[in-house]
Protein backbone atom coordinates (compact mmCIF):
# COMPACT_ATOMS: atom_id res chain seq x y z
CA UNK A 1 0.00 0.00 0.00
CA UNK A 2 1.31 3.43 -0.92
CA UNK A 3 -0.02 6.92 -0.26
CA UNK A 4 0.50 10.44 -1.55
CA UNK A 5 2.22 13.01 0.65
CA UNK A 6 -1.09 14.26 2.04
CA UNK A 7 -2.08 10.70 2.98
CA UNK A 8 -5.45 11.06 1.30
CA UNK A 9 -4.81 8.94 -1.79
CA UNK A 10 -3.89 5.33 -1.04
CA UNK A 11 -2.93 2.86 -3.78
CA UNK A 12 -3.18 -0.83 -2.95
CA UNK A 13 -1.55 -3.45 -5.17
CA UNK A 14 -2.57 -7.07 -4.59
CA UNK A 15 -0.45 -10.06 -5.59
CA UNK A 16 3.23 -10.84 -5.97
CA UNK A 17 5.44 -8.28 -7.77
CA UNK A 18 5.66 -10.49 -10.85
CA UNK A 19 1.90 -10.96 -11.08
CA UNK A 20 -0.21 -8.21 -9.51
CA UNK A 21 -3.86 -9.18 -9.89
CA UNK A 22 -5.61 -6.11 -8.51
CA UNK A 23 -4.98 -2.40 -8.10
CA UNK A 24 -7.20 -0.15 -5.99
CA UNK A 25 -6.85 3.62 -5.88
CA UNK A 26 -8.87 5.79 -3.51
CA UNK A 27 -8.55 9.34 -4.80
CA UNK A 28 -9.81 12.27 -2.75
CA UNK A 29 -11.43 14.85 -5.02
CA UNK A 30 -12.04 17.78 -2.65
CA UNK A 31 -14.07 20.63 -4.08
CA UNK A 32 -12.23 23.08 -1.80
CA UNK A 33 -8.76 22.18 -3.09
CA UNK A 34 -8.56 22.23 -6.90
CA UNK A 35 -4.83 21.37 -6.99
CA UNK A 36 -5.33 18.17 -4.97
CA UNK A 37 -8.37 17.37 -7.10
CA UNK A 38 -6.37 17.79 -10.33
CA UNK A 39 -3.42 15.76 -9.04
CA UNK A 40 -5.69 12.92 -8.02
CA UNK A 41 -7.66 12.97 -11.27
CA UNK A 42 -4.32 12.64 -13.05
CA UNK A 43 -3.45 9.69 -10.79
CA UNK A 44 -6.72 7.95 -11.74
CA UNK A 45 -6.02 8.40 -15.44
CA UNK A 46 -2.40 7.32 -15.09
CA UNK A 47 -3.29 4.15 -13.18
CA UNK A 48 -5.77 3.04 -15.83
CA UNK A 49 -3.41 3.87 -18.69
CA UNK A 50 -0.41 2.12 -17.12
CA UNK A 51 -2.28 -0.98 -15.93
CA UNK A 52 -4.02 -1.32 -19.31
CA UNK A 53 -1.16 -0.14 -21.52
CA UNK A 54 -2.45 -2.12 -24.51
CA UNK A 55 -5.94 -0.51 -24.36
CA UNK A 56 -5.80 2.54 -26.60
CA UNK A 57 -9.26 3.65 -25.42
CA UNK A 58 -8.25 3.96 -21.75
CA UNK A 59 -7.80 7.76 -21.65
CA UNK A 60 -11.11 8.36 -23.44
CA UNK A 61 -12.99 5.93 -21.19
CA UNK A 62 -11.68 7.63 -18.04
CA UNK A 63 -12.47 11.11 -19.39
CA UNK A 64 -15.98 10.17 -20.49
CA UNK A 65 -16.90 8.31 -17.29
CA UNK A 66 -15.19 10.03 -14.38
CA UNK A 67 -17.99 12.56 -13.79
CA UNK A 68 -20.63 9.85 -14.04
CA UNK A 69 -18.75 7.66 -11.55
CA UNK A 70 -18.22 10.56 -9.17
CA UNK A 71 -21.91 11.53 -9.32
CA UNK A 72 -22.74 8.24 -7.63
CA UNK A 73 -23.37 6.07 -10.67
CA UNK A 74 -20.54 3.56 -10.70
CA UNK A 75 -19.16 2.53 -14.07
CA UNK A 76 -17.54 -0.73 -15.10
CA UNK A 77 -15.93 -1.98 -18.28
CA UNK A 78 -13.87 -4.91 -19.49
CA UNK A 79 -10.58 -4.31 -21.26
CA UNK A 80 -7.58 -6.50 -21.97
CA UNK A 81 -9.19 -9.30 -19.95
CA UNK A 82 -9.47 -7.10 -16.87
CA UNK A 83 -12.39 -5.43 -15.11
CA UNK A 84 -12.14 -1.69 -14.50
CA UNK A 85 -14.54 -0.06 -12.05
CA UNK A 86 -14.89 3.57 -10.95
CA UNK A 87 -17.31 4.63 -8.24
CA UNK A 88 -17.71 7.20 -5.50
CA UNK A 89 -17.37 6.04 -1.91
CA UNK A 90 -20.70 6.85 -0.22
CA UNK A 91 -20.91 10.24 1.50
CA UNK A 92 -17.29 11.16 0.75
CA UNK A 93 -15.29 13.13 -1.80
CA UNK A 94 -13.45 9.94 -2.76
CA UNK A 95 -13.38 8.24 -6.14
CA UNK A 96 -12.47 4.55 -5.99
CA UNK A 97 -10.85 2.90 -9.00
CA UNK A 98 -10.34 -0.85 -9.10
CA UNK A 99 -8.63 -2.85 -11.82
CA UNK A 100 -8.71 -6.64 -11.44
CA UNK A 101 -8.09 -9.69 -13.54
CA UNK A 102 -5.17 -11.64 -14.91
CA UNK A 103 -1.78 -10.31 -13.81
CA UNK A 104 -1.47 -6.64 -14.59
C-alpha positions as CSV (number, residue, x, y, z in Angstrom):
1,X,0.0,0.0,0.0
2,X,1.3,3.4,-0.9
3,X,0.0,6.9,-0.3
4,X,0.5,10.4,-1.6
5,X,2.2,13.0,0.7
6,X,-1.1,14.3,2.0
7,X,-2.1,10.7,3.0
8,X,-5.5,11.1,1.3
9,X,-4.8,8.9,-1.8
10,X,-3.9,5.3,-1.0
11,X,-2.9,2.9,-3.8
12,X,-3.2,-0.8,-3.0
13,X,-1.6,-3.5,-5.2
14,X,-2.6,-7.1,-4.6
15,X,-0.5,-10.1,-5.6
16,X,3.2,-10.8,-6.0
17,X,5.4,-8.3,-7.8
18,X,5.7,-10.5,-10.9
19,X,1.9,-11.0,-11.1
20,X,-0.2,-8.2,-9.5
21,X,-3.9,-9.2,-9.9
22,X,-5.6,-6.1,-8.5
23,X,-5.0,-2.4,-8.1
24,X,-7.2,-0.1,-6.0
25,X,-6.9,3.6,-5.9
26,X,-8.9,5.8,-3.5
27,X,-8.5,9.3,-4.8
28,X,-9.8,12.3,-2.7
29,X,-11.4,14.9,-5.0
30,X,-12.0,17.8,-2.6
31,X,-14.1,20.6,-4.1
32,X,-12.2,23.1,-1.8
33,X,-8.8,22.2,-3.1
34,X,-8.6,22.2,-6.9
35,X,-4.8,21.4,-7.0
36,X,-5.3,18.2,-5.0
37,X,-8.4,17.4,-7.1
38,X,-6.4,17.8,-10.3
39,X,-3.4,15.8,-9.0
40,X,-5.7,12.9,-8.0
41,X,-7.7,13.0,-11.3
42,X,-4.3,12.6,-13.1
43,X,-3.5,9.7,-10.8
44,X,-6.7,8.0,-11.7
45,X,-6.0,8.4,-15.4
46,X,-2.4,7.3,-15.1
47,X,-3.3,4.2,-13.2
48,X,-5.8,3.0,-15.8
49,X,-3.4,3.9,-18.7
50,X,-0.4,2.1,-17.1
51,X,-2.3,-1.0,-15.9
52,X,-4.0,-1.3,-19.3
53,X,-1.2,-0.1,-21.5
54,X,-2.5,-2.1,-24.5
55,X,-5.9,-0.5,-24.4
56,X,-5.8,2.5,-26.6
57,X,-9.3,3.6,-25.4
58,X,-8.2,4.0,-21.8
59,X,-7.8,7.8,-21.7
60,X,-11.1,8.4,-23.4
61,X,-13.0,5.9,-21.2
62,X,-11.7,7.6,-18.0
63,X,-12.5,11.1,-19.4
64,X,-16.0,10.2,-20.5
65,X,-16.9,8.3,-17.3
66,X,-15.2,10.0,-14.4
67,X,-18.0,12.6,-13.8
68,X,-20.6,9.8,-14.0
69,X,-18.8,7.7,-11.6
70,X,-18.2,10.6,-9.2
71,X,-21.9,11.5,-9.3
72,X,-22.7,8.2,-7.6
73,X,-23.4,6.1,-10.7
74,X,-20.5,3.6,-10.7
75,X,-19.2,2.5,-14.1
76,X,-17.5,-0.7,-15.1
77,X,-15.9,-2.0,-18.3
78,X,-13.9,-4.9,-19.5
79,X,-10.6,-4.3,-21.3
80,X,-7.6,-6.5,-22.0
81,X,-9.2,-9.3,-20.0
82,X,-9.5,-7.1,-16.9
83,X,-12.4,-5.4,-15.1
84,X,-12.1,-1.7,-14.5
85,X,-14.5,-0.1,-12.1
86,X,-14.9,3.6,-10.9
87,X,-17.3,4.6,-8.2
88,X,-17.7,7.2,-5.5
89,X,-17.4,6.0,-1.9
90,X,-20.7,6.9,-0.2
91,X,-20.9,10.2,1.5
92,X,-17.3,11.2,0.8
93,X,-15.3,13.1,-1.8
94,X,-13.5,9.9,-2.8
95,X,-13.4,8.2,-6.1
96,X,-12.5,4.5,-6.0
97,X,-10.8,2.9,-9.0
98,X,-10.3,-0.9,-9.1
99,X,-8.6,-2.9,-11.8
100,X,-8.7,-6.6,-11.4
101,X,-8.1,-9.7,-13.5
102,X,-5.2,-11.6,-14.9
103,X,-1.8,-10.3,-13.8
104,X,-1.5,-6.6,-14.6
